[in-house]
Amino acid sequence: MDAVTLVRSLQQETTCSICLTFFTKPVTLNCGHSFCQFCLTKDRDAEAKQVSCPECREVSQNFPGLNVPLSKLAAVCKSLNSENLENPVGQARCQKHQQVPKLFCEEDQTSICVACTEAQEHGTHTLSPIEEAAQNCREKLQDSVPHLRKKMKELKELTASKKNRIIQWRKLVRGEYSRMHLYLYEEERRCLDRVKHDEWRSFQLKEKYYNVINQHVKNLEDTLREIDETRHRPDLDLLEEGKELLQTSELQLSERPKSFTPELRDYPITGVKAMLQKLKVNVTIDPTTASPNFVVSDDLKSVRYGDDPPDQSKSAEKAPYNFVLGQQGFSTGIHYWEVDVSEQPQWALGISVKCFRKRKSIQYTVGYLYMLRCEKRGNEFYLVARPGLVCQKMKGPVPVIGVYLNCNDRILLFYNAFKACLIYGMHTVPFKEPVRPLFSPCPPMPATKVGSMTICPMENSI
């Protein structure tokens, strides 16, 4: 194969099948066919993402990028085409008539020779001399430069604005969190001020209570001293003064100073309700652990005493604990569940913990119950913690109790779920086995009827 034939073969491979000239900014579709970028896009919708091959009609999902190697090869073939090899002067010739092009077709945007003007395909087209067409092209290119520069500037400004917008949003979000932190700090300060004020009032009441007790003790001491002195007096004096002392002692014995019990205060914590709802887990009752007196619902969400409750003659302190455990066990992480006790005037909630103990060479398992118990004494309600001696008086019954368990830090907290107030908190012993929720509905008091203790469903948010 001689050089001319080789160049012509390369020329065919680097010629666009649409404009029939060497590739200008060629792009290659998924099917393998290549075309000039301008030829492929001049009749295409600007917003269309798909492109169809003009030769095989195969559809490409995305418009391809510039084929740089093919563009370079087209440039080389253009400079080494067969006409240049045959004509050292290097003047291009019409591929069809082998004449030097003198005219330029505006519609086809290609140079043609005089013989091409006689062809039907150019009969109605606008033709102009090569020199004039070239000058017009130079002027158009020159006119397009300012527009291209303006477009380039707009795109750069758009890119800069996008970056600034991202930075601005970051600042805005940080600003919002900063304001939230400040707001929470102010809420914490106000809440602590309330706690401090209530503690001072509680301290004053406690001091007043202690003063009353101390005065009562002093009166008893004085009476005992007078009794001791009177016993050694003559009979007539004894009878005369003893009568008054007996009345005084009976009066003092009948006096029963009211015990001092701190009252549970409400301190709503801002944002704690939303936090707890994100920690909520699904808890169900394990009927196999239920006391014989308990009735567990079919959905394993409620428990109550049966129709034949045990004898309630024993006091609340001496009565045995009857409880049922949850099916779920927790050993790591943070968990939260809520229990509706609105139908239970008395109840107990908490967790059951098992841990290992070792005595000499024997290792054994010990069970611990951590509970918060609500007791009704007359018309008043009290909260009693186990283990511990904490006893607090409540203003009224709490309808829904939230239980928060942090296994990692071994913290157990109880909340008033309606008011998002902390009721009580305690630490647990280290445990090796999973911790299980504990539920203890108390039996109805004489001549009363109570309902069920119900675990709140996941989708319900108090």
C-alpha positions in Angstrom: 0.0 0.0 0.0 1.5 3.3 -1.2 1.5 6.5 0.9 -1.4 8.1 -1.0 -3.6 5.1 -0.5 -2.7 4.9 3.2 -3.5 8.6 3.7 -6.9 8.2 1.9 -7.7 5.3 4.1 -6.9 7.3 7.3 -8.9 10.2 5.7 -12.0 8.1 5.6 -11.6 7.1 9.2 -11.2 10.7 10.3 -14.0 12.1 8.2 -17.4 13.0 9.8 -20.2 11.2 7.9 -22.5 14.1 8.4 -20.5 17.1 7.2 -18.1 15.0 5.1 -15.0 16.9 6.4 -12.3 16.1 8.9 -13.5 15.7 12.5 -13.8 18.9 14.5 -14.0 18.2 18.2 -15.1 14.6 17.6 -17.2 12.6 20.1 -17.6 8.8 20.1 -21.0 7.2 21.0 -21.4 4.0 22.9 -22.0 2.2 19.6 -18.5 3.2 18.4 -19.4 5.7 15.7 -17.8 9.1 15.9 -19.1 12.5 14.7 -18.3 16.2 15.1 -19.6 17.6 18.2 -21.4 20.4 16.3 -22.9 18.0 13.8 -24.3 15.8 16.5 -25.8 18.7 18.5 -27.1 21.2 16.0 -30.5 19.5 15.6 -30.7 18.1 19.2 -32.8 19.4 22.0 -30.5 21.2 24.5 -32.2 19.7 27.5 -32.3 16.1 26.1 -29.9 13.8 27.9 -30.2 10.9 25.5 -28.6 10.9 22.0 -29.3 8.7 19.0 -26.6 7.6 16.6 -27.3 9.0 13.1 -25.9 5.8 11.5 -27.2 2.8 13.6 -29.8 4.6 15.7 -28.5 3.1 18.9 -29.4 5.4 21.9 -26.7 6.5 24.3 -28.0 7.6 27.7 -25.5 10.4 28.2 -23.8 12.8 25.8 -20.2 11.7 25.3 -17.1 13.8 26.0 -14.5 15.0 23.5 -12.4 12.2 21.9 -9.0 13.8 22.2 -6.9 11.1 20.5 -9.3 11.1 17.5 -9.2 14.9 17.3 -5.4 14.8 17.2 -5.4 12.1 14.6 -7.9 14.1 12.4 -5.6 17.1 12.6 -2.6 15.0 11.5 -4.6 13.5 8.6 -5.7 16.9 7.5 -2.1 18.1 7.3 -1.0 14.9 5.5 -4.0 14.2 3.2 -3.5 12.6 -0.2 -4.1 15.8 -2.1 -1.2 17.5 -0.3 1.0 14.6 -1.1 0.1 14.9 -4.8 0.3 18.7 -4.7 3.3 19.9 -2.8 1.9 23.4 -2.8 -0.6 22.0 -0.3 -3.8 23.6 -1.7 -6.8 21.4 -0.9 -9.0 20.1 -3.7 -12.6 19.1 -4.0 -12.8 15.4 -3.3 -15.5 14.9 -5.9 -14.1 16.9 -8.9 -10.5 17.3 -7.9 -10.7 21.1 -8.4 -9.5 23.8 -6.1 -12.6 25.1 -4.1 -13.5 28.7 -4.9 -16.9 29.0 -3.2 -18.4 28.4 0.2 -21.9 27.0 0.8 -23.6 28.8 3.7 -26.2 26.1 4.3 -23.8 23.1 4.3 -21.0 25.1 5.8 -18.5 23.6 3.4 -16.2 24.7 0.6 -17.0 23.6 -3.0 -15.6 24.0 -6.4 -17.2 25.6 -9.4 -18.3 22.2 -10.8 -20.2 21.5 -7.5 -22.4 24.5 -8.1 -24.0 22.7 -11.0 -25.1 19.9 -8.8 -28.7 19.8 -7.6 -27.8 19.6 -3.9 -26.3 23.2 -4.1 -28.7 24.6 -6.6 -30.7 26.7 -4.1 -28.0 27.3 -1.6 -26.3 30.6 -0.8 -22.8 30.7 -2.1 -20.0 33.2 -1.5 -16.4 33.4 -2.5 -13.9 31.7 -0.3 -12.1 34.9 0.7 -15.4 36.6 1.6 -16.6 33.6 3.6 -13.3 33.4 5.4 -13.5 37.1 6.3 -17.1 36.7 7.6 -16.0 33.7 9.6 -13.1 35.7 11.1 -15.5 38.5 12.1 -18.0 36.0 13.6 -15.3 34.4 15.6 -14.1 37.8 16.8 -17.6 38.8 17.7 -18.1 35.6 19.7 -15.1 36.2 21.8 -16.7 38.8 24.2 -19.8 36.6 24.6 -17.7 33.6 25.4 -15.7 35.6 27.9 -18.9 36.9 29.5 -20.3 33.4 29.6 -17.0 32.1 31.2 -17.2 34.9 33.8 -20.8 34.0 34.6 -20.0 30.4 35.1 -17.0 31.2 37.3 -19.2 33.5 39.4 -21.9 30.8 39.6 -19.3 28.3 40.8 -18.1 30.8 43.4 -21.6 31.6 44.6 -22.3 27.9 45.0 -19.2 27.5 47.2 -20.2 30.6 49.2 -23.7 29.3 49.6 -22.4 26.0 51.1 -20.2 27.9 53.5 -23.1 30.3 54.3 -25.4 27.3 55.1 -22.7 25.9 57.3 -22.5 29.2 59.2 -26.3 29.4 59.5 -26.6 25.8 60.9 -23.8 26.5 63.4 -25.4 29.7 64.4 -28.7 27.9 65.0 -27.0 25.4 67.2 -25.1 28.1 69.0 -28.4 29.9 69.8 -29.9 26.6 70.9 -27.0 25.9 73.2 -27.4 29.4 74.7 -31.1 28.9 75.1 -30.6 25.5 76.8 -27.9 27.1 79.0 -30.4 29.8 80.1 -33.1 27.1 80.6 -30.7 25.1 82.8 -29.8 28.3 84.8 -33.5 29.1 85.4 -34.3 25.5 86.3 -31.4 25.3 88.8 -32.5 28.6 90.3 -35.9 27.0 90.9 -34.3 24.0 92.4 -32.1 26.2 94.7 -35.2 28.2 95.8 -37.2 25.0 96.5 -34.2 23.5 98.4 -34.1 26.6 100.6 -37.8 26.4 101.3 -37.5 22.7 102.0 -34.5 23.4 104.3 -36.6 26.0 106.2 -39.5 23.5 106.6 -37.1 20.9 107.8 -35.6 23.3 110.3 -39.0 24.2 111.5 -39.9 20.5 111.8 -36.7 19.8 113.8 -37.4 22.7 116.1 -40.8 21.3 116.8 -39.3 17.9 117.5 -36.6 19.3 119.7 -39.2 21.3 121.7 -41.3 18.2 122.1 -38.2 16.3 123.4 -37.4 19.2 125.7 -41.0 19.1 127.1 -40.7 15.3 127.7 -37.3 15.8 129.4 -38.9 18.4 131.7 -41.8 16.2 132.5 -39.6 13.3 133.3 -37.5 15.4 135.6 -40.6 16.7 137.4 -41.9 13.1 137.7 -38.6 12.0 139.2 -38.6 14.9 141.7 -42.3 14.4 142.6 -41.9 10.7 143.3 -39.8 11.4 146.4 -42.2 14.0 148.0 -44.5 13.4 150.9 -47.7 11.5 150.1 -50.0 14.6 150.2 -47.8 16.7 148.1 -47.3 13.7 145.7 -51.0 13.3 145.2 -51.6 17.0 144.7 -48.8 17.5 142.2 -49.0 14.0 140.6 -52.5 14.6 139.3 -51.3 17.6 137.2 -48.2 15.7 136.0 -50.3 12.7 134.9 -52.5 15.0 132.8 -49.4 16.6 131.3 -47.8 13.3 130.5 -51.0 12.0 128.9 -51.2 15.1 126.8 -47.6 14.8 125.7 -48.1 11.1 124.8 -51.1 11.9 122.7 -49.2 14.5 120.7 -47.9 13.0 117.4 -45.8 15.5 115.4 -46.4 15.0 111.7 -43.4 13.4 110.0 -41.5 15.5 107.5 -41.5 14.1 104.0 -40.1 16.2 101.1 -42.5 16.8 98.3 -41.7 15.8 94.8 -41.2 18.9 92.6 -41.8 19.2 88.9 -38.7 20.4 86.9 -39.5 20.0 83.2 -36.3 19.6 81.2 -36.3 21.3 77.8 -35.8 18.9 74.9 -35.7 15.8 77.0 -39.1 14.5 75.6 -37.8 14.5 72.0 -34.5 12.8 73.2 -36.3 10.0 75.1 -38.7 9.3 72.2 -35.6 8.5 70.0 -34.4 6.0 72.6 -37.8 4.3 72.8 -37.7 0.5 72.4 -40.4 -2.2 72.1 -41.0 -4.0 75.3 -43.4 -7.0 75.9 -44.2 -9.0 79.0 -42.9 -12.5 79.6 -46.0 -14.4 80.9 -43.8 -17.3 82.1 -42.4 -15.0 84.8 -45.8 -13.7 86.0 -47.0 -14.3 89.6 -49.9 -16.7 89.8 -52.2 -13.8 90.8 -51.4 -11.9 87.5 -53.4 -11.8 84.3 -51.3 -11.0 81.2 -53.1 -9.7 78.0 -52.9 -11.6 74.7 -50.7 -8.9 73.1 -48.3 -9.1 76.1 -48.6 -5.4 76.7 -50.8 -5.3 79.8 -50.9 -7.0 83.2 -53.3 -6.8 86.1 -54.3 -8.7 89.2 -56.9 -11.4 88.8 -60.3 -11.4 90.3 -59.0 -13.1 93.5 -56.3 -10.8 94.8 -54.2 -11.8 97.9 -54.9 -10.7 101.4 -54.1 -7.0 101.9 -54.0 -7.1 105.7 -50.2 -6.8 105.7 -48.7 -3.3 105.4 -47.1 -2.2 102.2 -43.6 -2.5 103.7 -44.1 -6.1 104.8 -46.1 -7.3 101.8 -44.2 -9.6 99.4 -43.2 -8.3 96.0 -45.2 -9.8 93.1 -43.9 -8.9 89.7 -43.5 -10.0 86.1 -40.5 -9.5 83.8 -40.2 -8.3 80.3 -39.2 -10.6 77.4 -36.4 -8.3 76.3 -33.0 -8.3 77.9 -30.6 -5.4 77.6 -26.8 -5.6 78.2 -25.5 -2.6 76.3 -26.7 0.7 75.0 -29.4 3.1 76.1 -33.1 2.1 76.2 -36.3 3.8 77.2 -39.9 2.6 77.6 -43.1 4.1 79.0 -45.8 2.5 81.1 -49.4 3.7 81.6 -50.3 3.4 85.3 -53.3 5.7 85.2 -55.5 2.7 86.3 -53.1 1.8 89.1 -53.2 3.8 92.3 -50.2 1.7 93.5 -47.5 0.2 91.4 -43.8 -0.6 91.1 -41.5 -0.4 88.1 -37.9 -1.1 87.6 -35.4 -3.7 86.4 -34.2 -7.1 87.4 -30.4 -7.5 87.5 -28.4 -10.7 87.9 -24.7 -10.5 88.8 -22.0 -12.9 89.9 -20.6 -13.1 93.4 -17.7 -15.1 94.7 -17.2 -16.3 98.2 -14.0 -18.1 98.8 -13.8 -20.5 95.8 -17.5 -20.6 95.2 -19.1 -18.4 92.5 -22.8 -17.9 92.6 -25.5 -15.7 91.0 -27.3 -13.0 93.0 -30.5 -11.3 91.8 -31.2 -7.6 92.5 -34.4 -5.7 92.0 -34.2 -1.9 91.4 -37.6 -0.4 91.7 -39.6 2.7 92.2 -42.8 2.0 94.1 -45.8 4.2 94.4 -47.8 3.8 97.6 -51.1 5.3 98.5 -51.4 6.2 102.2 -54.8 7.6 102.9 -55.4 10.3 100.3 -51.7 11.0 99.7 -49.3 9.3 97.3 -45.6 8.5 98.1 -42.7 7.3 96.0 -40.4 4.8 97.7 -37.1 3.6 96.1 -35.7 0.1 96.4 -32.9 -0.3 97.3 -32.6 2.8 99.5 -34.6 4.7 102.0 -35.8 7.5 99.7 -39.4 8.5 100.3 -41.0 11.5 98.5 -44.5 12.8 98.7 -46.3 13.5 95.4 -48.9 16.2 94.7 -51.0 13.6 92.9 -50.7 10.3 90.9 -48.5 10.3 87.7 -50.4 8.7 84.8 -47.5 7.6 82.6 -44.0 6.6 83.9 -41.0 6.6 81.6 -38.1 4.2 82.4 -34.6 5.1 81.1 -31.9 2.5 81.3 -28.2 3.3 80.4 -26.5 -0.1 80.5 -23.0 1.4 79.7 -23.0 3.7 82.7 -25.4 1.5 84.8 -27.9 4.3 85.3 -31.7 3.8 85.9 -33.9 6.9 85.7 -37.7 7.4 86.1 -39.6 10.2 84.4 -43.0 11.7 84.5 -43.6 11.1 80.8 -46.3 13.7 80.4 -44.4 16.6 81.9 -40.9 15.4 80.9 -39.8 15.7 84.5 -37.2 13.5 86.2 -38.8 11.6 89.2 -35.9 9.6 90.5 -32.5 8.1 89.5 -30.2 5.4 90.8 -27.0 3.5 89.9 -27.0 -0.3 89.5 -24.5 -2.9 90.4 -22.2 -4.2 87.6 -24.0 -7.0 85.7 -22.9 -9.8 83.4 -26.3 -11.0 82.2 -28.9 -9.0 80.3 -31.1 -6.7 82.4 -34.9 -7.2 82.1 -37.7 -4.7 82.7 -39.8 -5.3 85.8 -43.5 -4.6 86.2 -45.5 -4.9 89.5 -49.1 -3.9 89.6 -50.3 -3.7 93.1 -53.5 -5.5 94.2 -56.6 -3.4 94.7 -57.2 -2.0 98.1 -60.3 -3.1 100.1 -63.6 -2.1 98.4 -61.8 -0.8 95.3 -61.2 -2.1 91.8 -58.2 -1.3 89.6 -57.4 -1.8 86.0 -54.3 -2.9 84.1 -50.7 -1.6 83.9 -50.0 -1.1 80.2 -46.8 -0.7 78.3 -47.2 2.2 75.8 -46.8 1.2 72.2 -43.9 2.5 70.1 -45.8 4.8 67.9 -47.5 6.6 70.8 -45.5 9.7 71.9 -46.5 11.3 75.2 
